[in-house]
Amino acid sequence: MDDAVAEHRPLRILIADDSDSDRLILKTLLKRLGHEVLDASNGLDAVSLFRQDAPDLVLLDALMPVMDGMEAARQIKSLAGERLVPLIFLTSLSEAGALARCLEAGGDDFLEKPYNRTIIEAKINAFNRMRLMHQALSDQRDLIRERNRQLTEEQEIAKRVFDNVAHSGCLDASNIRYHASPHSIFNGDVLFASPRPAGGMLIFMGDFTGHGLPAAIGAMPVAEIFYGMASKGFNGQDVLREINQKLRRILPTGMFCCGAMIEADFKRNQIQVWNGGLPDGWLIRSSGDRLALPSQHLPLGILVSDRFNAEFQRFGAGPGDCLMMMTDGFLEAADSSGNVFGEQGVADALAHPGNCEHPFDAMMSAVYRFTGGVKDGDDLTLCCLEMSNQAGFSALPDRAVPSSLAGPAEWRCSYEIREQTLGEFNPLPLLLHICMEVPGLRRRSGEIYTLLAELYNNALEHGVLELPSEWKRSPEGFGRYYLERKRRLGNVEGHYIRFTLHHSLKPGGGRLRVECEDSGQGFDVQCHPGATSGAHPEGRKRYAGRGLLLLKRLSESVSFHERGNHVEIVYDWHVSGAAANPGDVAR
């Protein structure tokens, strides 16, 4: 209803006065002004009428039988609740104490006897405006409260959906410590971790611009890309490129995601870091030495694909070394005086950990001491990854998506990559995807990926590029190895790596045969521990062989052909109680 119309709408007014004549005079006067009138001769009847008819305004005599006006006023105010019902006392009292008691009982004003028509009309109109204003404010408050409830419910629903996509992955592994204190239910900070099919971990930390639901617009697609690609064996560079391309397409102008990607390989004692816009990360050695890892890239979602740089920093890192990353909420955390924790606070916390044995505990203790508890401000996300073996997360629950399709049973395919493609494209996710079409192999994705990865890396690095694995045994050689790897990838003309995959069913399972051939010079098979056992002939070059020894443990057999640049493995898998036909295997 329009405010002007509501202001002139007739009111329902309750009169309570034990004087019949006074009550009649006032009733007649109010009806002539166009209002609907209810009347009572005592306070008890007045309370009953108010409960029954809910009048807009009450005129109440202070002194009445059965229940006086003051007690009636208290009960009427209680019944009105949050609704503003102006209550005007009708009185001939003039003593200040008596008038004060009327106000204390809930009265809003006085109307002296005998009545003046002009004053009555003015007061009724004034209190009606007040009543309408209060009602409008109450309606707006209720509307805001309901809207806030709806927004909160929507955020909770969005978070439940988001959590189904952005599951904890391997964040609960024994070598990960993390803290996340969202500023709202569904916020702009994200932290994802996933075991890689061939071993190791991939961790992504992100901080979208802003707070709350708008800041989390990109969180869902980032989670889907991260977990989907990590489970298929894509490396951190490929995942970053896909995330950047997606965010650049969907985020509005001015929004982006500061992020960091960590790729850890525990078998090779290697860690890689990409930092785009987050505060400095820290590599903390078990010896106590610290190495800052500053941001070297722009945030995700800003650059077009051909200008985006996904190059990682690569470091050797042994057991006990720890990598720490954080969002800028830690730097911006403020104390009661408005001073911020800042980079100096981070550096001091790591340099003087006090009684804290772990860098994570030192950082959390320092920021809580500084702020007095961190109640307000930005979202805080901190993650520490400790280099160790994979025992802490090797038994994570399987998240493979079940399928009712039988998939191919008997098949053979060949896939070859050549020349510059060797340095630009990772074929492993594609090869794994082909194998995963067999339902019986889906829950063995880790082992299959490991087999494919060891074959490919051995063929590329030692076959095509002819890199000696001995270089990786020292920190200096480690750096030299990857610099030389990058240089030699620029000159692979005429080279190739060819995979041939053949799958067939067997009673109770199946057999996957994988052949990997490369165009390299090959090696002396007799000196390779993955192929033979016993003493090595004098004068012959020795090979590390850790990768191929792993192949030998995982597969039924490993065979070397030609001059050592053609490796064939046989991998048998079994399903307890399953018959040898596609339908049974699928189940």
N, C-alpha and C positions, 0 to 999 in steps of 0.2 A: 504494500500500500504506500502511495506517495506521502511524504512527510507532512505536506501542507494539508492534505485530506485527513490524515490521521489526527493532526492537531485539533481539527474542528469537529471530529467525530463525537457524537454524544457519549458521555461517560456513564458507567454504572457506579452510583455513589451510595455508600451505606451510611445512614444516620443512626446514631444510638444516643438517645436522651430520654431520661425518665419523665421529663415535663411534656405532657401531651400537647400543650399549646405551642411551646417552643419548637417541638418536633414538627408540628403541622405547619407552622410559619416557614421553617427552613425547607421542608419538603415541597411546599407550594412554590417557593422562590426558585428552587433548583429545577423543578419541572418546567417553569416558565423559561428558564435558560436552555431548555431542550434536553436535559439529562434524565436518565432512568434512575429512580430512587428506590432503595430498600430501607426499611426503618425497623428499629428495635427499641424496647423500653428499658433494657438493662444490658450489662456487659456480657452475660452468659448467652442471651439470645443473639447479641451482635457477633460473638465468636462463631455460633452455630450458622448464622446467615453467611458469614465470610467463608466458612468451610464449604458451604453448599453452593454459593453463587460466584465466588471469587471476584468481588467488586474491584474497580480501578482505584478508588479513593475512599477514605473513611473519615467521617466527621464524628467525633467521639466526646461525649460529656465526661468530665473528670469524675464527678460524684454521682454514682448511680447505685441502686439497690442490687441485691443478689451477687453481682460482681462489679466492682468499681471500674472506672475507665482505665486506670493505670494497669490493672491486672489484665483487662481485656486487650489493652494495647500490646502488652508483652506476648500474649498468646497469638494475636493476629500477626505480629511481626515474625513469630516463629513459623506460623503456617505459611506466610508469604515466601519464606525461604530466600532465594536469590532474586525473586521478582520485587521490584520497587513499587510499594503501595504507599503513597503519601498518607500520613495520618495527622489530621488537624484536630487539636483539642478544642472543644466548645466549653468555654469557662467564663465565669465572672470572678475568678480568683485573681488577686493582684499581689499576693505575698510572694516574694522572690523564691523562697524555699519550695513552695508548692508548685510554682511554675517549673522549677528545675527538676522536681521529681517527675513531672509530666514528660519532660524531654528525656530523662534517664529511662523512662518506661518504654520509649520508642517513638514518642511524638516528634513530628517534624516542624510544627508551627502551632500558633494559637489563633482562635477566632473569638473575639469578645462579644458578649451579649450586651445590649440588643444588636441584632444583625444589620449590617449595611450591605445592600445589594451590590454596590459597585466594588466594595472591598472583597466580598465573597467571590464575585466573578473573576476579579483580577488574580486572587490567590489560587482559585481552581485552575485558571489558564496557566499560571506560572508553574504550578506543581505538575500539570499535565505535560508541559514541555519537558520538565525534568524527568518525568516518568518515561516519556518517549525516547529521550536521549539515552537514558539508562538501558532501555530495552534494545535500542539500536546497538549500543556498545556490547551488551550481553550476547546479542545475535552474532555480532562480528567475532566476539571471543569464541563462541561455540563453533562458528564456521572455521576459524583458524585452528581450534582444537581438533575438529574433525578432519580438516585437511592435513594437519600434522600427523594424526593417527593413520590416515591413508598413506602418507608418504613413508612413515615408519614401517607400515605393513608392506608396502611395495619394496622398500629397501631390504627388509628381512626375506621376502620372497626372492628378490634378485640375488641376495647373498647365498640363499640355499641353492639356487640354480648354479651360481658361480662356484660354490664349493664343490658341487658335483663335477664340474669341469676342472677347476683348479684344486684338485685334491692335494693332500699333503705330500704326495710322491714319496721321496726318501728324506723329508725334513726330520723324521723321527730317528734317523740313523745315529748311531752312537758317536760318530765323529763330526756331527753338526750341532752347533749351539745357535739358537736364534731367539730374538725378541721382536714382537710386533704389537704396538699399542695403537690401534686405529682411532683417529679423531672422530669418526662416525661409524655407523654400522657397516657401511660399504664405502670404502675410502680409496684414495688414489695410490697408496703404497701396495706393491705386490711382491711376493717372494715365492718362487717356484723352485723345486728341485726334483730331478729325475735320474734314476740310474740309467746308464747307457747299456745297450744290448751287449757290447763287447767288454763291459766293465768300466769302472770309473763313474763320474757324476757330471751332470750339467746343472748349473744353478743360475737362475735369473732373478735379479732384484730390480724393481722399477719404481719410479716416483712420478706420477702424472701431475701436471700443473693443476693447482687449485685443491679444493677439499670436497669431500662428500660424493654424492652420486655423480655430478657432472665430471669430477676428476676420475671416476672409475669407468667412464664410457669405454675406454680402450682395454680395460682389464680382461674382459671376457674373450675377445679375439686373441689377445696375447697369450692367455692361458691355453686356449685351444691349439694355437700354433705351436707353442712350446712343448706341451705334452705329446701332441700328435707327432711332431717331427722328431723329438728326442727318442720316443719309443721305436721309431723306424730306423734309428741309427744315424740321422743327420748330425753333422758336427755343429759346433757353436756358430761358426761363420754363416752357414746356410740358414740356421734358425734366425739369426740377427737380421739377415737380409730380408727374410720373409716378414718378420715383425715390422721392420722399418717400412717396407712397401705397403703393408696393410694399414699401418697407422697414418701414413702420409695420405692414403686414399680416404680414410673414414673420419679423421679428426678435423674439427673446424679450425680455421686460422687462429693462431695464437696458442693452441694446445699441442703439447708434445709430451714425451716420456723420457726423463733422465733414467738411464739404466746401466746395468753392469751384467756381463755374462762371464761365468767362471766355468772352465772345462778342466776337470781334474782326471789325470790318468795315474792311478796308484801303482800299476804294474811297471810303468816306465819312470816313476818318480818325477812326474812332470805336471805343471799347472799352467794354464793359459788364462789371461784376463783381458777383457774388453771393457773400458769405462767410458761412457758417454754422458757426461754432465753430473754424475754423482760426486760426492766428496771423495777425497783421496782414500783409496783402499790401502791396506797394510799387509805385507808379507812378513810374518814374525817368525824368525828362525828359532829352532829349539835351543840354539846357543844364546839367544837373547838379542841378536842383531835384528834390526827392523829396516824394511825397505818400503818407502812410500810408492803407491801406485796411482798417480794423478790421472785425472780425466784427460784423454788425448783425442776425443772425438766429440762431435755434436750429438745432442740427444736424438732419440729415435723419433721418426715422424716428421723430420724437417727436410732432409735432403732427398732428391730424386734418386732412383736406384743406381744410375750410372755414376753418381758422385758420392754414393755412400761407401765409406771405408769400414770393412768388417775385420780388419787385420788385428790379431790378438798380440799381446805381449806374452812371451813364453819364458818360463823360468823352471829351473830344476828345483825340486822340493822333495825332501825326504821325510820319513816318519817323524812326527812331532812338530814339524813346521805347520804354521797356522795362517790362513788367509782370512782377513776381516774386511767386510764391506758394510756401509751404512748409508741411510738416506740423510738428507740435509736437516731433518728434524733434530738430529743430535747436535749439529752445529748451531741451530737456532734456539735450542732449549735455553730458557731464561730463568734467572733467579728473581727474587721478590723486588729487586731494585732495577730490573730490566737489563742487567748484564747478560750477555749470551755466552754459552759454553764455548763455542767456536773451535777453530782448528787447534788453538793453543791448549784448550781443555782436553782434546783428544790426544795430542802429543804428550801432555803431562800425565794423563791416565796410563798411557802405554809405557812411558819412561819410569814412572813411579807407581807400580801396581800395588804397593802396600802388602797386605797379607794375602792378596788374591793370587792364586797360582795360575789361573787361566786368564788370557787377555779379555775374554768375553766378560768374566766376572769383574775384572778391573774397570772396564768401560762402563758397565751398568752401575757399579757402585759409585763411580766418579760422577756420572750425570745425575744420579738420584741425590747425592750429597749436595751437588751444586744447586739443583732446582728445589730441593726440599720435597721431592716426591713426584714431579712431572705430572701435573694435573691438566694443564691447558697447553695450547700451542700446537705445533705441527705433529703429523703422524711420525712415530719413531719406529724404525725398522733397522735391526742389527743382525748380521749373520757372520758366524765364524765357522770355517771349514778346516778341520785338522787332517793333514795327510796321514793316512794309515792304510791298512789292508782293507779288503771289502767285507770282512766278516760282519760288520755292523749293519749292512743292508742287503746282504745276499739273499736273505729269506723273506724279502718283502712280499706282501700278497700280490698275486697275479691279477693284473687289470686288463688282460686280453679280452676283447669284445667277443662274446660267444656268437656263433653263426650256425644256422640250420642248413647251410649249403654244404653239399658233399665235397665240392672242389675237384680239381683234376687229380687223377691217381697215377696214370702212366703218361709221362711227358718228357720231352727233351728240348732244351733250347741252348742257343749259343749267343754270347754277347761280347762284343769287342770294342774297346775304346782305343783311339789312336792319337799320336802326336800331341798337339797343344791341348787336346781335351784331357790328357793325363794330368795336366796341372790346373785345370779349370773346373773339373767335374768329379764329384764323388759318386761312383756307381753303386756303392754298397746298399743304400736304402732301396734302390730299384731291385737289386738282386735279392735282398731280403724279402721285399714285397712279393716277388715271384714265388719264393719258397713258401711264404705264409698263405698262399692260396690253398695249400694242403692243410686241412683242418688239424690233422695229427701233429703238424709241425708248429702250430701257432703257439703252443705253450712251451716250445723249445726255442723261442726267438733269440734268447741270449746266446745259447750255444751255437746256433746257426750263424748269427752275426759274427761271433768270435772267429769261427772257422773262415768265413768269407773275408773278414778284416785282416786276419793274419796272413792269409794267402795273398791278398791284394797288396798289403803293405810290404810284404817280403818281395813280391814281384816288382813293385814300383821302386822301392828304396834300394834294395840290394841287387835286383835284376836289371832294371832299366837304368837307374841312376848310379849303380855300382858304389853305394855308400858303405863304408865299413862300420859295422855296429860297435867296434871297439871305441870309436870316438865318444860314444854316449856314456862311457864309464867315468868321466870326470866332468866337473862343471864347465871347464874351458872347452873340452871336446864336445860337450852337449851343445853349446852355442855355435861352435864351428859346424857341427853336423847339420843343424837346421839352416844356417846361412848357406852352406854348400848345397843343401837340398833345394832351396829356393832358386839358387843360381842355375843348377843343372836342369830344373824343370823348364827353364827357358830355352833349352836346346835338346828337344826330344824328337826331332824330325826323324821319321822312318820307324819309330818305336811303337809298340802296341802291347796291350795286355788282353788276353782272351779267356773268358770264362765259358765253360760248357757244363750245364746242369742236367742231370738225368735222374728222374724219380720213378720208382716202381714200388708196387705193394709186395709185402711179404706176410707170411702168417703172423697175425697178431701185431702188425705194424707196417713199416715200410723201409726203404733204403734210398738215401740221397747220395748220388755220386757227383762230386765236384772236381772238375779239372781246371787248372789255372796255368796258362802258358804266357811267357813273356819273351820279348825280343832281345833280352840281354845276353851277355856272354856266358851265363850259367856259372856253375861252381863245381868244385871237386866234391862229388857226393860222398866219397869215402871219408872226408874230413868233417862231415856235418853230423853233429850229435843227434839230430832229428832223424837221420837216415840209418845210421849204423851205431854200433857200440864197440868198445874196445879201444886199443891204443891208436893214436894217429901216426901215420907214417912220417918219418923225419923229413923235414924240409917242406912239407905241405902246409898251406895256409889253414888256420883253424877258424871256425865260425862260432859265433855265440850260440845261435840255435835255439834261444828261449822260445821264440814264437812257434817254430815248427815242433818243438818238444810239446808245447801246449796242444797243437793239432793232434799229435800222436796220442795224447791222453784222452782227448774228447772223441776221437773218431775210431772206427773199427780198424782202419788201416790207412797208412800214408805211403805213397809210392812216388819215386823220382824217376823221370824218364829223360831220354836224350842226354843233354849235357848239364842237367840239373835245373833247367829253366822250364820244366814241365812237371807240375806236381799234381797228383791225383789222390783224393781222399774219399773214403767210403764212410758214411754216417748212417748207422742203423737206429731206428726209433721203434718203440714198442708201446702198445696200449694194453694194459692188463685186461684180459677177457674179451678183447675185440677180435672179430673175424677178419679175414683178409678180403674185404670188399669195400668199395668206396663208402657205402652207406654206413657200415659198421664203424669204419675209421672216423667218419665225421662225428659219430656220437661219442 
